[in-house]
Amino acid sequence: MQFDIDMKSEHKDLFMSARKLLSENYRLREIKKDRITTYSDDNGGICHMRTMKNGIDIGFLKGARMEHKHGLLSGTGKVMRVLSMDALDADCVKYYIDQAIKINAE
């Protein structure tokens, strides 16, 4: 299970800090899947997260519809965008999560 891999990663602390932000500040439901840990609200999926070689990736399920004034979202697909981080910038994550929740409610 990916969550177990994340807990053994050198980026475990970063993962746990972001996880706390998603779970406690936003009360998103966490679902541990084989390949990824996902977060959702009553309107459906918001994002997923996992550790990577250089930190963590937070994949926004409707990220293509999000504004990204910070210029930190990557991806060219029709739907998803990914925020890669090697240190937690809580304000930046909140900026994107707030948008994702709003888009999900529409």
N, C-alpha and C positions, 0 to 999 in steps of 0.2 A: 504494500500500500504506500502511495506517495507520501502520506503524512508521516509515516515511520521513517522514510528516507529523509524528509525535511528535518525531523527531530535529531538525526545523526549528522546533519550537514554542518559545515563550519559556519554557515549563515543562519543557524538555528535561532540565535538571539534576535536577529533582524526579522526573521519569519514570525517569531513569537510577538514581537512588538507590533508588527502590522496586524497580526491576528487579533491581538487585544484591541486595537483600534477598531477593526471591523466588527468584532463580536460585542465589545462592551459599549463603545461610543455609539454605534449604529444599530446594535442589537440584530445584526444579520445572522441568519441561521447558517451554521457550518455543516457541510456534508463532506465526509472523507470518502473519496472514491479511489479506485485503484491507481489512476494516473494523475490525479489532481485533487486539490481541496477546493470546494466551491462555497460561495456565499450567496444567500438569497434573502429576499423579503417576501411579504405576502403577495407581491405582484410577479414574482418569479426570480430568475437568476440575475445577479448583479455583476459578479466577477468570480474569477478563480485565482488561486495563488499557489506557487511552489518555489522551492529554492532552485537556483541555477548555479552555474560555475562561478559567476561573479557577484552573486547576491540573490535577489528574489525578483520574480516576475508577477505582476498583478495584471491579469487579462480581463479587460472590460468587455462584457458580452455584447454591448451595443455601443462600443467605443467610437465607431465611425460617425456616430451622430453627435459626439461630444466636442465641445470647444477645447482647444488645448493651448491656452495662452503661454503655458510654461514650455511648450514645444517638446515635451518629454514622451509623448505617446508614439509608439512605432507600429508599423503594419500598414499594408496596402489593401487588405481584404475588404470585402463589401460590408462587413459587420464589426469584427473585433479590432481592438487596439490594445497594445500592451505597454505597461509602465514598468520599466526595468530600473531597479534601485540597488545600490550597494550600501546605502545608509538611509534610515527612515527620515523622510521629510514629511512630518505629520500634516502640515498645512497643505502641501501639494496633494497628498493622498486624499485629504478631506475635500479639496477642490474637485477632484475627479469623482469621488464617491458621491458627493452631493449631486452632481450632474447625473450620474448613473441612476441614482434612486429616482430623481425627477423624471428622467426619460422612461424609466421602467413603469412609472405610475401613469404615463400618458396613454 
